[in-house]
Amino acid sequence: MSTEQKSLEAAQQLKLIEVQNQQAKLKELQADLEKLNAKINQHEKLSPEDTKFISNLGWLSALSVSVATMVASL
């Protein structure tokens, strides 16, 4: 196996680990979003943390696009 091939495999392995880490974060965020959605459906008052979460949804969308892009590049 050539050095170049080993480097490529190592880079792919690092990308895979990064994708797995990002997927775990997205799962956590999805769970938070589901809790927030349940509060909204039950007409509960939203906390300041809930409001902050909602304001960060654009960032979360960007993160999911990044993960999808990284997966596609593997």
N, C-alpha and C positions, 0 to 999 in steps of 0.2 A: 504494500500500500504506500503510495507516495505521500510526501509531506503535505502537498497541496490538498490531496484528498482527505488526509487526516484533519487539516485545518478546516476544510469545508464541513466535515462531519461534526467537528467540535462547535463550529458556529451554528450549525443546525440544531445541535443539542441545546446550546444556550438559548436559542430562539424558542425552542419547544418548552424549556423551563420557564422562560418569561411569559409565554402564552398561557401556560398552566397557572402561573401566579396571577395573571390578569383575569383569567377565567374564575379563579377562586374569589377575587375581589368583586367581580361582577355578580357572582352568586350571592355574596353578602349584601350587595347593594340592591339586588332584586328582592331579597327578603325584606329589606328595609322599605322598599317601594310598596311591596304587598301589604305591610303593616300600615303604612300611610294611607294606602287606598282603602283599607278596611275602616280606618278612622273616618275618612271622608264619607264613605258609604253609610256609616252609622251616625253621621252628623256630629261627630265629636269635635271639640275645640282643638285646633292645632297648636302645638307648642312652638316656641322659638326655634328649636332644633328641627322640627318638621318644616317650618318655613325656610330655614337655611337649606335643608335637603332639596326642597322644591327649586330653590334658586340655583342649585348646582346641577340640575338635570341636564343642562346643555353640555356641561363637562362630562357627565356620564355617557351621553350619547357619543361624544367624541372618543371616549375611551373604548366603547364597544366597536366603533369603526376601526380604531387602531388595532384592536385584538383581531378583528376579522381580516385586516390587511396582513398582519403578521402570520396568521394561519395560512392565508392564501400564498404567502411567499415560501412556505416550507416545502 
